[in-house]
Amino acid sequence: MTDASEPLPPAPADILLQMHEQSPLMVALFDAQDVLVHANKAFRQAYAVEPDGQLTWADMMRDNHAHGRGASIQTDDIEAWLAAISSRRGKTPFRAFEADLCDGRWIWMTETTQLHGPMLCVASDITSLRQGDRSLRQAHTQALAAAHTDALTGLSNRRHGLQLLRAALSQSEPWPLCIAVLDLDLFKQINDCLGHGAGDLVICDFARLLQAGSRREDGCARLGGEEFLLVLPAAGLPQAQSIVERLLARVRQSRPLPEHPERGYSCSAGLAQASWGETPEALLKRADTALYQAKAAGRDCMVTAEPSS
């Protein structure tokens, strides 16, 4: 019989939380909006963060880059880097990769993501492991990322965007599925009147607005020139229409040219909801047809495609 004066042993959940906090593994939980909601001591120290219910993964990376701490980010354009990483982050249920920290450590990071839910990140220090083949692996990883990335914007390129679309269409769980094909209005006038440098600034501005307004599971790609693709898994027409309308509104307000602060721009969109068994080519064709209708209707608007027959 237990003496009533003796303290009760800690509950298993309390032991787990205590060991989790003390573990050298770096553990963090991000919610569906990519806000950091929990991090153990090792993660907080490695990335110089404290969860406050507002800090997003993107803002954490921006802070690390700006102050030379946490994640080692070798780039002169942090927004393009974020766009490139976001094209892969949270798109599959599980992902694992090597990464470097500014303090010289080399880590193995895993991301486990629930559909439209939280992401669990767990990293271990692998600095002491044999590094003979590391440069070769890094070169392979960088080459693979470059093959998937649009060099100007950091978004997925056409090839990777279509891969994301095919993958989404082949899965049974993230339905309904919508896509939007978006095209910048009268873009040739910007290039002809203000030069290709101004045109590049507008394209990059739109890419960042597109990425910022997307959910973690969405796919954003530059199809070529001033044309873009947005893949929206598990989004029916009402939600997809709201996402695209908000994007068009942000574009109208944007003024991305410092030398021409009065100059804005707009875009048009064709939206289509996929039918089960529909091919990527057929779905894109319907969205393209809706885009042409938006252009014909005066631009700076969205047209929703008719359902497939």
C-alpha positions in Angstrom: 0.0 0.0 0.0 1.4 3.4 -1.0 2.0 5.9 1.7 -0.3 8.9 1.2 2.5 11.2 2.2 4.7 10.1 -0.7 4.5 12.3 -3.9 2.8 10.7 -6.8 5.2 9.7 -9.7 5.0 12.0 -12.7 2.6 11.1 -15.4 4.1 9.6 -18.6 3.0 12.7 -20.5 4.9 14.9 -18.1 8.0 12.7 -18.4 7.7 12.8 -22.2 7.4 16.6 -22.2 10.4 17.0 -19.9 12.6 14.7 -21.9 11.4 16.4 -25.1 12.5 19.7 -23.7 15.9 18.4 -22.7 16.5 16.4 -25.9 19.4 17.4 -28.2 17.1 16.8 -31.1 15.7 20.1 -32.4 11.9 19.8 -32.4 9.3 22.3 -33.6 5.6 22.4 -34.5 4.2 24.8 -37.1 0.4 25.2 -37.5 -1.4 25.1 -40.8 -0.6 28.7 -41.4 3.1 28.0 -40.8 3.2 29.8 -37.5 5.6 28.4 -34.9 3.5 27.2 -32.0 6.0 25.1 -30.1 9.8 24.5 -30.1 12.0 22.7 -27.6 15.1 24.2 -26.1 17.5 22.8 -28.8 15.4 24.2 -31.6 15.0 27.6 -29.9 18.7 27.9 -29.4 19.6 26.7 -32.9 17.3 29.1 -34.7 17.3 32.0 -32.1 13.5 32.0 -31.7 10.8 32.1 -29.1 7.3 31.0 -30.1 4.9 33.9 -29.6 1.9 32.7 -31.6 2.7 35.0 -34.4 6.1 34.1 -35.8 5.9 32.3 -39.1 8.5 30.1 -40.7 9.1 32.7 -43.4 9.7 35.5 -40.8 12.0 33.2 -38.8 14.1 32.6 -41.9 14.1 36.4 -42.7 15.4 37.1 -39.2 18.0 34.4 -39.4 19.3 35.8 -42.7 19.2 39.4 -41.6 21.2 38.7 -38.4 23.5 35.9 -39.5 22.2 33.3 -37.0 20.2 30.1 -37.1 19.8 28.7 -40.6 22.8 29.4 -42.9 21.1 31.1 -45.9 23.5 31.9 -48.8 21.5 34.4 -50.9 21.4 38.0 -51.9 17.6 37.9 -52.4 15.9 36.3 -49.4 12.4 36.7 -50.9 13.4 34.7 -54.0 15.0 32.1 -51.7 11.8 31.8 -49.6 9.8 31.4 -52.8 12.1 28.6 -54.0 12.0 26.7 -50.6 8.2 27.2 -50.4 7.8 25.4 -53.7 8.9 22.2 -51.9 8.0 22.9 -48.2 4.8 21.1 -47.1 3.9 19.7 -50.5 4.4 16.1 -49.5 3.5 14.2 -46.2 7.2 13.7 -45.4 10.4 15.3 -46.5 14.0 15.0 -45.3 17.1 17.0 -46.2 20.5 18.2 -45.0 20.9 21.8 -43.9 23.6 24.1 -42.3 23.4 26.3 -39.3 25.4 29.5 -38.9 27.2 28.1 -35.9 28.9 25.5 -38.1 26.7 22.6 -37.4 25.4 20.3 -40.1 21.9 18.9 -39.5 19.5 16.3 -40.9 16.0 17.9 -40.9 12.7 16.0 -41.3 9.3 17.6 -42.0 6.1 15.6 -41.3 3.0 17.4 -42.5 -0.7 16.6 -42.0 -2.9 17.6 -45.0 -4.1 21.1 -44.3 -2.8 20.7 -40.7 0.4 21.2 -38.7 4.0 20.4 -39.6 6.4 18.6 -37.2 10.0 19.4 -37.8 12.7 17.3 -36.2 16.4 17.8 -36.7 19.5 16.0 -35.5 23.1 17.1 -35.4 25.1 15.1 -37.9 28.3 17.2 -37.9 30.4 14.3 -36.7 29.4 11.9 -39.5 31.7 11.1 -42.4 31.5 14.0 -44.8 33.5 12.6 -47.7 30.6 12.5 -50.1 28.8 15.6 -48.7 30.0 18.0 -51.4 28.7 15.6 -54.1 25.3 15.3 -52.4 25.1 19.1 -52.0 25.9 19.6 -55.7 23.2 17.0 -56.6 20.6 18.7 -54.3 21.4 22.1 -55.7 21.2 20.9 -59.3 17.8 19.3 -58.6 16.5 22.4 -56.9 17.7 24.5 -59.9 16.0 22.2 -62.3 12.7 22.9 -60.5 13.1 26.6 -60.0 12.4 29.7 -62.1 15.7 31.6 -61.9 14.0 35.1 -61.9 11.2 34.6 -59.3 12.3 31.6 -57.3 8.9 30.0 -57.9 8.5 26.5 -59.4 9.3 26.6 -63.1 6.9 25.3 -65.8 8.2 21.8 -65.5 7.9 21.5 -61.7 4.6 23.3 -61.7 3.1 20.7 -64.1 4.7 18.0 -61.9 2.8 19.4 -58.9 -0.4 19.5 -60.9 0.0 15.9 -62.1 0.7 14.8 -58.5 -2.3 16.6 -57.1 -4.6 15.1 -59.8 -3.3 11.6 -59.1 -4.1 11.7 -55.4 -7.6 10.8 -54.0 -7.4 12.8 -50.8 -6.9 16.5 -51.6 -10.1 17.0 -53.5 -11.8 19.1 -54.8 -8.9 20.6 -56.7 -8.8 23.9 -58.5 -6.2 25.6 -60.7 -5.8 29.2 -61.8 -3.9 30.4 -64.8 -2.9 34.0 -64.4 -1.4 36.5 -66.9 -0.2 40.1 -66.3 -2.2 42.6 -68.2 -0.6 44.7 -71.0 2.9 43.5 -69.8 4.5 44.3 -73.2 3.7 48.0 -72.6 5.8 47.9 -69.5 8.8 46.3 -71.2 8.5 48.6 -74.3 8.0 51.8 -72.3 10.1 51.3 -69.2 12.6 48.6 -70.2 13.1 44.9 -69.4 14.5 45.8 -65.9 11.2 47.3 -65.0 9.4 44.3 -66.4 11.5 42.0 -64.3 10.6 44.0 -61.2 6.9 43.6 -61.9 7.2 39.9 -62.5 9.1 39.4 -59.2 6.5 41.5 -57.4 3.7 39.5 -58.7 5.5 36.2 -57.9 5.9 37.4 -54.2 2.2 38.4 -54.0 1.2 35.1 -55.4 3.4 33.2 -52.9 2.3 35.3 -50.0 -1.4 34.8 -50.7 -1.1 31.0 -51.1 -1.5 28.2 -48.6 1.4 26.0 -47.7 0.0 23.1 -49.7 -0.6 25.2 -52.8 1.7 25.1 -55.8 2.9 28.3 -57.4 4.7 28.3 -60.8 5.8 30.6 -63.5 4.8 29.0 -66.8 6.8 31.4 -68.8 7.0 35.1 -69.6 4.2 36.8 -67.6 2.0 33.7 -67.2 1.7 31.9 -63.9 0.0 28.8 -62.5 -1.6 28.4 -59.1 -2.5 24.8 -58.0 -5.1 24.7 -55.1 -5.5 21.2 -53.6 -8.6 20.6 -51.4 -10.2 23.9 -52.5 -13.6 24.1 -54.0 -14.7 26.9 -56.3 -15.9 29.3 -53.5 -12.6 29.1 -51.6 -10.5 29.2 -54.8 -12.4 32.2 -56.1 -11.8 34.0 -52.8 -8.1 33.3 -53.0 -7.8 34.6 -56.5 -9.9 37.6 -55.9 -7.8 38.6 -52.9 -4.7 38.2 -55.1 -6.1 40.4 -57.8 -7.0 43.1 -55.2 -3.4 43.0 -53.8 -2.0 43.3 -57.4 -4.1 46.4 -58.1 -2.7 48.1 -55.0 0.9 47.2 -55.7 3.5 49.8 -56.9 6.6 47.9 -57.5 8.6 50.4 -59.6 10.6 52.9 -57.3 11.4 55.2 -60.3 7.7 55.2 -61.3 5.7 55.2 -58.0 2.5 56.1 -59.8 2.7 53.1 -62.1 0.7 50.0 -61.1 -0.3 46.9 -62.9 -3.1 44.3 -63.0 -3.6 40.6 -63.9 -6.3 38.4 -65.3 -7.2 34.9 -64.2 -8.9 31.8 -65.5 -10.1 29.5 -62.8 -11.1 25.8 -63.3 -12.2 23.0 -60.9 -10.9 19.6 -61.9 -13.1 16.7 -62.6 -12.1 13.2 -61.4 -10.0 11.5 -64.1 -9.4 14.7 -66.0 -5.9 15.1 -67.5 -3.6 18.0 -66.7 -3.7 19.1 -70.3 -7.5 19.2 -70.4 -7.7 21.1 -67.1 -5.1 23.6 -68.2 -7.0 24.1 -71.5 -10.2 24.9 -69.6 -8.4 27.4 -67.4 -6.7 28.9 -70.4 -10.0 29.4 -72.2 -11.4 31.1 -69.1 -8.3 33.3 -69.0 -8.9 34.4 -72.6 -12.5 35.3 -71.6 -11.2 37.4 -68.8 -8.9 39.3 -71.1 -11.8 39.8 -73.6 -14.0 41.1 -70.8 -11.6 44.0 -70.1 -8.8 42.4 -68.1 -8.1 42.8 -64.4 -10.8 40.2 -63.6 -11.3 36.4 -63.1 -13.5 34.1 -65.1 -14.4 30.6 -63.9 -14.4 27.9 -66.5 -17.4 25.8 -67.3 -17.4 22.3 -65.8 -15.9 19.6 -68.1 -18.4 17.6 -70.1 
